[in-house]
Amino acid sequence: MPEIHKGLEGVYIDESNISRVFGDEGKLTYRGYWIDDLAQHSTYEEVVYLLLYGELPDQEELDAFTNQLASHREISDTTRNVIDGMADAGPMDVLRTAVSSTAEATEGEFSVEENRQHGIEIIAKVPTILAYFNRVRNGEEPIKPREDLSHAANFYYMLHGEEPTEVQEHAVNTAMVLYAEHGMNASTFTAVTIASTQANMYSAVTGGIGALQGPLHGGATETVVDMLDDIGSADSVADWVDARIDAHEKIPGFGHRVYRSVDPRCAQFARVYQELVDEDGESARLELIETVHEYVVEEKGLGEKGIYPNTDLYSGTVYSALGIDPDLYTCMFTMARVAGWVAHVLEQWEDNRILRPRVEYTGEVGKEFVPVEER
């Protein structure tokens, strides 16, 4: 009988030079660059270029790529009609369907380079789709994208109708850099599996969105915000956490399949949140988060079991400070992660073989068929 790896635990399906998660050390690298350096010093446009082409761009390359992304931000009447017709649906359902609606007919044989361009177009359009949907569902006039703003600033502008401050733009940009890529996770694996059949980039990305929607993957940030609201203050942390543990329930924002230490992106989310608080004077929640962090890891000893904070514990507070509704948090994750999906799909096509895992059959064999009238 073959050895079963439930959840594909510990199974390596291929080699990759896109990113590496150092789970025990709590480190993350994109194409060899540490996430802390990228989060503090790079733009999302630079990171997308890095992921898609393998190297950081020089100024001329960056300018050209930035202009290319900006030129594809507008969405078609078809996509707008799709969103208009789904204004009451869940944000991730709308995003998944709207991205699928952007597909263009392809001509001739399968072309990797043509699909690369389609990937770039999808990356450019996702912020427009998300901002358009949010304004339509709130009864507000949609705002057209601008080509003179950065990827991060343009999204904020389309969402709120005003340009962000430098601090707000940096916060959106940093969040997108932090979530742009994270190895062979469930959504990336889904996108790569679809791509391995030589389905096009639109199908692969749409599949990735579907996988990211689940609460065990991208849909967990909202539960952290609910937790913080429920706890209320640092004085109530112990009672709340103890009750949760006594009920054998998970603590939102803790635990990861790969990390056995604090997720390295947490510190960067905390940094930009503090910058936002310093600028606009919003009631700070960082003390509450850090109290939960310390109590769960140190006082309750879950750190000894390899359970540490993940980004969900911190990212929602950043989104909240940016005036983004909680049900859009997974969409924010998606908006960033599309770049990683596209990069992995392109890498898969460099030496493609259709992904075809097997399962061990444990059912009966040789059962006698009985006609329906005799059953």
Residue, then its C-alpha position, 0 to 999 in steps of 0.5 A: m500500500p502506498e504511503i498517504h500524505k494527507g493534505l500533501e504534507g511534505v510532498y514536493i511536486d517540483e523545483s522553483n526559484i520564485s520564493r522560499v519560506f524558511g518555516d523554522e527561522g521565520k523568514l521569506t524571500y522572493r527571488g533571493y531578496w528578503i521580504d523585509d527589504l522588499a516591504q520597506h524599500s520596493t514598490y509593488e510594481e517592482v515586485v511584480y516585475l521581479l516575480l514575472y521576469g526573475e530580476l529587479p528592473d532598472q529604472e528604464e525597465l520599471d518605468a516601461f512596466t509601470n506604464q504597461l500595468a497602468s495602461h491596462r487598468e480599465i475594465s470593459d463594459t462586459t465586466r462592468n455589466v457582470i459586476d452590476g448584476m452581482a452587486d448583492a453577491g459576496p465580494m470574492d464571488v464577484l471578483r472570481t466571476a469578473v476576472s473570468s469575464t475579462a478573458e480574451a479569445t486566443e488565436g493559434e497554438f498555445s503561447v506562453e508569452e501571450n499568456r504572460q501578457h494576459g497575466i499582466e492585464i489581470i494584475a492591472k484590472v483586479p484593483t479596478i474590479l474590486a473598487y468598482f464593485n465596492r462603490v456600486r454596492n454602496g450606491e456610489e458612482p464608480i471612479k475610473p482608474r488613473e494612469d498617473l498614480s501608482h498601483a497602490a495609490n490608484f486603488y485607494y483613489m478608485l475605492h475612496g474617491e480621493e488620493p491617499t496620503e504618502v503614508q496611506e499609499h505606502a501602507v497599501n503598497t506594503a500590504m500588496v508586497l507582503y502578500a504578493e507571493h508565498g510558495m506552493n500554497a493551496s491557491t497557487f497549487t490550484a492555479v498551477t494544476i489548472a495551468s498544467t493542462q495548458a488551460n489559459m491564464y484566465s482559467a488558472v487565476t480564476g481557479g486560484i481565486g476560488a481556492l483563496q476564498g476558503p477560510l482555511h486559506g485567505g478568508a481568515t482575516e475577518t475572523v481576527v477582526d471579529m476576535l479583537d472586537d469581541i475581546g475589546s481591551a488588553d485586560s480581557v485577553a486572558d479570559w477570552v483566550d482561556a475560554r477559547i482554549d477550554a472549548h478546544e477552539k482555534i485562536p484566529g490569527f495563530g498557526h501556519r502549515v509551514y511557519r514554526s515561528v512568527d510569520p516574518r510579515c507580521a512585523q511589517f504589518a505592525r510597522v505600517y499600522q503604527e505609521l497610519v495611527d501616528e498620522d490619523g490618530e485612529s484608536a490604536r489596536l496594536e497593544l491589544i494585538e501584541t497582548v494576545h500574541e504574548y499571552v497565546v505564545e508565552e503564557k499559554g505555551l503554544g509557541e512550544k508547540g510551534i503555534y505562532p502568529n500569522t499575518d491574519l493577526y495584523s493585516g486586518t488592522v491595517y485594512s481597517a485603518l485604510g477604511i476598507d470593509p472587513d468583507l473585502y480583506t480576502c479580496m485585498f489578499t487576492m489583489a496582491r497574490v495574483a502576481g505570485w500565481v502568474a509567476h508560478v504558472l509561467e514557471q510551470w510552463e517552462d517544463n510542463r507536465i500535467l499534474r496527475p496525483r493518485v489516491e489509494y482506492t479503499g472501496e469494494v470491488g466486484k459488486e453485482f449490478v442489480p437492475v433498477e426495477e429489482r433494487 
